[in-house]
């Protein structure tokens, strides 16, 4: 199954993002088979990130919820909240594994 995971960052924790960006990117590289797409979200292109959006492949919602438990951004308190939604592709070939 596919899930969309939407993170909202603590606005006051931008330094956590700066400090742990490289470890976070390294962590994401290790999860490439599970985290199919990932990136930061901004209100405007030039603004600092306010969160992130990931597309995740998991067997069930509980697995999707556990995927980010050791992500440096999560561990060090950047994330204020997380939303996990089941996601269906409009066309099967839109996202290749």
C-alpha positions in Angstrom: 0.0 0.0 0.0 1.0 3.6 -0.5 0.8 6.3 2.1 1.2 10.1 2.0 3.0 11.3 5.2 2.7 15.0 5.9 5.0 16.5 8.6 4.6 19.9 10.1 7.7 21.4 11.7 8.0 23.4 14.9 8.5 27.0 13.6 11.0 27.6 16.4 13.2 24.6 15.6 14.7 25.6 12.3 18.2 25.2 13.7 17.4 21.5 14.1 16.8 21.3 10.4 20.0 23.0 9.6 22.1 21.0 12.0 20.6 17.5 11.1 20.0 18.0 7.4 22.9 15.8 6.2 22.2 13.0 8.6 18.5 13.2 7.6 19.4 13.0 3.9 21.7 10.0 4.6 18.8 8.3 6.5 16.5 8.9 3.6 19.0 7.3 1.2 18.9 4.2 3.4 15.1 4.1 3.2 14.9 4.5 -0.7 12.9 1.2 -1.1 10.3 2.4 1.4 10.3 6.2 1.1 9.5 6.5 -2.6 9.4 10.3 -2.7 10.3 12.9 -0.1 10.8 16.7 0.1 10.3 19.8 2.1 7.2 21.9 1.9 7.3 25.7 1.9 4.6 28.4 1.6 6.6 30.1 -1.1 9.6 28.8 -3.0 12.0 31.1 -1.2 10.6 30.6 2.3 12.1 28.3 4.9 10.5 24.8 5.1 7.4 24.4 7.2 7.3 20.6 6.9 7.6 17.8 4.5 5.7 15.4 2.3 6.7 11.8 1.7 5.2 8.9 -0.3 5.8 5.7 1.5 5.3 2.0 0.6 4.2 -0.1 3.6 2.0 -3.1 4.3 -0.3 -1.2 6.7 -0.7 2.1 8.4 1.1 1.0 11.6 4.2 0.2 9.5 4.0 3.6 7.8 3.8 5.3 11.2 6.9 3.4 12.4 9.1 4.2 9.4 10.2 7.7 10.6 10.8 6.8 14.3 14.6 6.9 13.9 14.7 9.8 11.3 17.1 12.4 12.8 14.5 15.2 12.2 12.0 13.2 14.2 14.4 12.1 17.0 15.8 15.6 17.5 12.4 17.3 17.7 12.0 19.2 14.4 8.6 17.7 13.7 5.6 19.2 15.5 3.0 16.8 14.0 2.6 14.1 11.5 -0.4 13.0 9.4 -0.5 9.6 7.6 -3.0 9.1 4.9 -3.7 6.1 2.6 -2.9 7.1 -1.0 -4.1 5.7 -4.3 -2.4 6.4 -7.6 -4.6 7.7 -10.4 -2.5 5.7 -12.9 -0.4 2.7 -11.9 2.7 3.8 -13.9 2.9 7.2 -12.3 5.3 6.1 -9.6 7.8 3.4 -10.2 9.2 1.4 -7.4 
